[in-house]
Amino acid sequence: MLYLCTVNVQIMAIGNVTPDSFYAASRLLSPSSDSIDREVLLAWAEQSLADGASILDIGACSTRPGSTPASPEEEWRRLAPALTILREEMPEVSLSVDTFRPGIARRALEQFGPLIINDVSSGCPEMMETVRQWKAPYIWTLRGRLDLPAAHPEYDDIDLILDPGFGFIGSVKADYECMRHLDDLRRFHRQILVGVSRKSMVWKPLGLTPDSCLSATQALQLYALEHGATILRTHDVAATSQTIRLWQQLND
């Protein structure tokens, strides 16, 4: 049975100010200088918003499996100029910072808030206290542990957005087992973010690559919408917008 959605589904556009994120088309650094390319960044942001995104998610430290994280200093060196440009040119746009470091989150909130904090690490007391202090929406990556919010009632006062954590659960098989139980998160009455865009759970079973699995990504996004997703995090905003519009057509 289709999940009859009464809320507005949002699109989060993925932008990486990194040289090594797994999907090269999402990288917004200048390849020649390893620094922010202002024109490229703004073109990406403007196109993402025109295509239907309502949140721009900026990451400055790759978290792809097997990668070596950038140092905190390097992460901030990349992140701060990107946030500066976007705040100057698009002050009303909703921005998300993709970081697992409480210190980076705190600096970003102090200098550029309000922001959403998108943390793939499953959180820690310091990060939770940071977002609580700043009243920042917090994307809590559950890494397949869909009952985790029930185990932490002390976080009920935080503006939590629940992310099952596809790609961080441990295996493609585990990702699909988690997807089958996505509905379980609806009992917490929080927004549910699903990010499957071009991830290994999409392309590996089909023998594809991240570059060639857009239509397969859309298939899983549709399933996620039917089972409670309210935010889709994606590299491909226009295609994701089309998926949402057709799903909404089915539910009219």
Summary of the structure (lengths in Angstrom):
residues: 252
radius of gyration: 17.1
end to end distance: 14.2
largest distance: 51.0
contacts: 813
relative contact order: 0.14
helix: 45%
strand: 16%
